């Protein structure tokens, strides 16, 4: 285990960053083609958005399975199993005959892809701790942030030359590439450090995590802040394309710019983590996220122009570059022997809240952006409230 405060090497950052891209690529690559998918399968906007919800549910629930399995059997075997299943599920999505079948297959795709997300964080905890762990997750966010930059831009271009079915074929190819990356990943959890308690041991481990207010505060605040982003992911396609008239290609550029914002701000988190306590960096990120979400809500309620919408979204989403790495490091810092379980709870909060809010942004149909603004600011405000309720008292108690 690295205890050196120096920055971690780039090789593990790149490898684990690739394994952390399941969520962004699975959710973002086909977003520019979502209206086409809805028309082709003769479904409503809300039904099409359920394909996002199903993947989010799979990504959430799958982490609860993959995390404890990786604590018991090592990181490598569960990872490879998930990668193979993801490849097959993506290929099946490309042949889905109806939106109902596609929703079911997207659930399977999310369940399989969860292995890469949860195990990447667990491997990082196996290797690093302290400020080095915060720095590592900041750089991991920087690398994995390439996925939401590339995915919508690539998806927008792909939608010009192929249908949404072809895009799912591309996702199957992506799964094959990540399978190669998984084969190259060495085992980081030796047999002597693995858990041996079976299902009962896993449940007890989850109980310990959920009774730790510091852990719970970091996980919940991160998850609720992530919900503001997932509301944007689910609703921005219809809001920006159907209401504000952006083309699929223009939408992909706007979406990519927001992802660039996450990457840039994660670099700020990396620098701040060298001198600031992680809890303070997290507080700053949550405050900026709330500022952007409040601006978005005011913009859509007052009917302001496209520029205000894009600017508000940029501030809200970019702030997550501060939130994600610091919340992840805070939540996992005290649980080196339960890194898989801790990672799974952290991932569950993010994707479960995301699955909850995704259908809500389309509740008023395709002609109103108000639900997007209301859902985003509600999630962001709840994230700040959780931080003040759980994390701040824990930090004060830990001071001498």
N, C-alpha and C positions, 0 to 999 in steps of 0.2 A: 504494500500500500504506500502510495506517495504521501509523504508528509512535508515535502519541500514546498515553500511558498511560491516558488517560481512557477511560471506559466506551464501548463501541460503541453506536451508535444502535439503537433498538428495531425499526426496519423490517426490516433484514436478519436480526435475531434471529427475528422472527415468521415471515418468509418461509422461511428455512432451517429453522426449527423445524417448520413444516408439512411440509416435504419430508423431515424426519427421522422422521416418524410412521409410515412404511410398516411397520416391524417391529412396533411395539406394536399398531397397529390390525389388521394382518393376523393377528397371533397371538392377541390378547386379545378381539376383538369377539365371536367365536363360542364362546369358552371356556364360558360358562354353558350353551350348547346342545350341548356335546360329548357328554354322556351320551345326549341325544336323538338326535344324529347317529349314535352307535354303535348304538342300538336300531333306528333307521329303516333303516339300511343293513345291518342284521343282521351287525355286525362285533363283534370283541372290543374291550376297552379299549385293549389294546396296538396294535391295528390303527387305531383311531381316533386314538391319539396319534401314529401315523405321519404323519397329515396335518400335525401340528405339525412333525415332523422334516423332512418334505419341504419345507415352506416355509422352515425354517431352512437346509437345504442350499442351496436356491435363493438365499436372501439372502446366504449365504457365497460361493458360487461366482460368482454374478452380480457381486459387487463386484470380483472379480479381473478381470472383463471390462470393466465400466463404468469403473473407475478409470483404467487405462491409456488407454482410448479417450478419456476426457475430457482427459487430458494431451496427446493427439495432435490431437484434433479440436475442442477447446474444451469447455466445460461444458454448453452449452445443447442442442446437437443430441443427444448421447447421453441427456440427461435427458428430453427430449420423447419420444424413441423408447421409453424405458422406461415412461413414464407411459401412453402409448397401449397398450402391450402389457399393462400391469397392469390397465387397465380391461377389456380383452377377456378376460383370463384369469379375472378375478373373476366376470364374467358367466357364463363357461363353468362355473365351480365350482358355481354355483347350479343347474345342470342336470345335475350328475354323477349317473349311474345306479348307481354302485357305489363302494365305498370305494377300490378299486384305481384307478379313473378319477380320483376326487377327489385321491388322493395324487399322481398324475401332474400334474394341473392345479395343485395347490398348489405343486409344484416350479416350474412355469412362472411362477406368480404371484410366487413368491419371487425368481426370476431377474430378473423385470421390476422388482419393487419395489426391488431392490438399487441401481438407478441413483440413486434419490432419496437413499438413505442415504449412499452413498459420495460423491456429487457435492456434497451439502450440506456435508460436512466439507471437501472440497477447495476449495469456494468460500470458506469461512471462512478457510482458510489463504492463499488469494489476497489476502484483504482485511486480515488482521491478523497480528501476531507478538508474541512476548514475553509479558509479563503480560497484555496486552490480549487475546491469543489464549486464555489460560487463562480470563480473565473472560468472553470471548465464549462459550466452550464451556460454562461454568457456566450462563450465561443461556440458552443453547440447550437444555441439559438441563432447565432450568426450564420453558421453553415446550413442548418436545417431551414433557415429563412429563405434560402435560395429556392426551395420548393414552391412556396406561394408566390414568389416572383415569377418563376419560370412557368408554373402550371397554368395560370389563366392566360398568359401571353401565348404559350404554346397551344393551349386549348382553343383560343380565339383563331389562331392560324389553322389549326387542324380542322376546325369547324367549317373552314372555307373549302376544304378539299375532301372531307369525309363526314359521314353522319355521326351521330352520338354513339352508334354501335362501334364504329371504328375507333373512337376515343377509348372505349373500354378495352378494345384490343391492344391499344397502346399501354393501358394500365397493366394488362397481362405481361407485356414485354418488360415493363418496369419491375414487375414482380420477379421476373427471371433475372434481371440485373441485380436486384437486392438479394436474391438467393445466392448468387456468386459472392456478394459481399458477406453474407452470413457464413458461407463456407470458409471464408478467410478469417473470420473472427475467432480468436482463441478463447478458450475457457478461462474465465476470471474468478470462478468460485470453486475452489478445491473441495474434494469430498469431506474433509475434516470440518469445513465451515458450513456445510449444508444442514438444513433443518430435517428432522426425522420424526416429526410429530403427527404426520398424516393430516387428515381433515381437521381433527380436533386441535392439533397444534396450529394450523392455519387460522382457525376461528379464534383461538386464544390470542394469536398475534394481532389479528384485526382488532380485537377488543382492547388490547394495550394501546394501539395507535389511536383508536377513537376516544379513549379516555384522556389522551394528552391534549390539553387545550391549545398548547403552542402549535403542535402538529396540525390539529384540526383547523385552527385559525388560518395557518399558512395555506393549507390545502383548499379550504372553502373560499378564501378570498381570491386565490388564483383561479378556482373553478368559476366563480361568479364573474370575475373580470373576463375570463375566456368566453362566458356566455354572451357578453356584449359583442365579441368578435364573431361568434357563431350566428348571432342575430344578423349581423352584417353580411356574413357569408350566405345565409339563406335568403335574405331579402334584397340584397343589393342588385342581384341579377335583374329582377323585375322592376325595382325602383329606378335604377339607372338606365335600363334599356327601354322598358315600356312607358315609364312616366316621363323621364328626361330625354328619351330618344337617342341614347348612345347606341352605336353599332356594337356587335359582339367584339370586334377588334378594339374599339375605343374603350369598352368596358374592361377588357383584359389589361389594357395599359393602366387604367385607373387602379384596378385591383393590384397590379404589380407594383405600382408606386407605393401603395400602403404597405406591401410586404417589404419593400426597400426601407420604409420607415422603421419597421420592426427590427430589421438587421442593423440599421444605423444606430438606433437607440440601444440595442443590445451591446454595441461597442461602448456606449456611454456607461452602461451597467458594469461592463468589464473594468473600466477605469475607476468608477466610483467604489467598486467592491474592494479595491486595494486599500482604501482609507476609511470608507464609511461602513458601519455595521450593516449587515444584510437587511435587517428589519427596517432601517431608515430608507434604504434604496427601494424596498418594497412599498413603503408608505408614499414615496414620491411617485412611483409608477401608478399606484392606485388613484392618487390625486389627479394626475394628468389624464388618466383614463376617464375619470368622472367628469373632468372639465370638457373633454371632447364629446362624451355622450350627452351631457347637458346641452352643449352647443348644437348637437345634431337634433335633439328633441325640440329645442326652440326653433331651429331652422325649418323643420317639417311642419310644426304647428303654425308658424307664421307664414308659411308658404314662400320662403326666401329661395333664391336661385340656386342653380347647379353648383356654382363655385363655393357657396357656403356649405352645401352638402358634402362636397369632396374634401374641403378643408377640415370640417368637423370629423369626418371619418378618418382622415389622416392622423389627426391628433389622438383620437380615441384608440385606434388600432396600433399606432406606433408605440404608445405607452406600454404595450404588452411586452416590448423588448426589455423593459425594466422589471415588469411583474414576473414573467415566467421563470427566468433563471434564478432570481433571488428567492421566490417562493418555493421553487423546487429544492434548492439547496437547504433552505430553512427546514422544510418538511422532512428531508431525508437525513439530515446531519446526525441525529442521535440514534439512528437505527442501522448500523452497518451490517448486523446479522439478519435483518429483515428488510433488506433493500428492495427485494422484489415485491413484497407485500406493501411496503410504504409507497413504492412507485405506482402500484396498481390503484391504491386509494387516491393518490394524487391525480392519476389519469382519469379515474372514475368521476371525480368531481368535475373535471373540465368537460368531459364528453357527455356526462349525464345532464348537466345544466344546459349544454349546447343542444342536446336532443329535446329538452323540454321547451326551449325558446324558439327553435327553428320553425315549428308549425305556426307559432303565434304571430310571426311577422307577416304571414299571408292571410290572416284571419279576415281582413277587410277587402280581400280581393287584390287585383293587380293595379288598381287605380289610386291607391292611397299609400303614402309613405309614413303616415302617422304611427302605425303599429311598430315599425322598425325603430323610430325614435323613442317611443315610450318603453318598449322592451329593453332597448340598449341602456337607457339611463336608469331604469329600474334595476337591472342586473349590476350595473357599475356602482350604483349607490349602495346596494346590498353588500357588495364586496368591501367597500370602505367601512360599512357598519360592522361587518364581521371582524375586520382587522382591529377596529377600535375596541370591540367587545372581547376578543380572544387573545390577540397577539400583544397589544399594548400592555394589558395587566401582567401577562407572562414575562414580558421584557422588564417591567418595573420590579417584579419579584426577584428576577435573576440578578439585579444590580446589588452590589455590596452595600 
